[in-house]
Amino acid sequence: MNLWLQFFVYLLVALLAILLGVVLGDYAPWYFAWLVGTVMLVLVAAAGGAWFDAQEAEQDQAR
């Protein structure tokens, strides 16, 4: 049953993406670029935080 639920969720996400593409029309590429840029910003910030924590832990172990 879990597989069917996962399939249904992905189907809903796909339908939502298609609906947004149709509704936004000509503005869709701009919104897509904004969304990708925002996601990249968050991922880079998270990676920087994880890297900082790793460096700090390494320095603590060296002491």
N, C-alpha and C positions, 0 to 999 in steps of 0.2 A: 504493500500500500504506500510505503514511503516513496517508491519510484514514481508512482502515479502523481503524488503530491508535488514532487520535484518537477516533473514534466509539466504539470498544470501551472506552477509558478513561473517557469521559463516561458510558457506559452503566453501568460498574461504580460510578462515583461516585454516580449516581442510585439505583442499587439499594442501595448502602450507606446513603444518606440515608433511603430508605424503610424499610429494616430498622431503623435507629436510631430513627426515628419510631415504629415499631410497638413496639419493645422498651422504649423509655423511657415511652411512654404519656402519663400525666398530667404527668410531669416534663419533657417535651420543651420546653414554652415557657420554663421556667426555664433549661435548658441552652442553648437558642437565644439567649436574652438574654445569658447569660454569655459565650457564644462571640462574639456580635456586639460586646459591650462590650470584650472582650479584644482583638479585632481592631482596633477603633477606637482603643484605647489605644496599640497598637503603631504604627498609622498616624499618629496625632497626634505621637507621639514621633519617628518618622522624619521627618515633615514639619518639626518643630521643629529637628531636627538639620540638615536640608538648608537651612533658612532661615538658621540661625546660620552655617553654612559660607558661604552666599552673601553674607551681610552682612560676614563677616570678609574674604572675597576682595575685596569692593567697597572696604573700608577699606584693604586693602593696595594696591590699584590707585590710590587717591586720594593715597597718600603719595609 
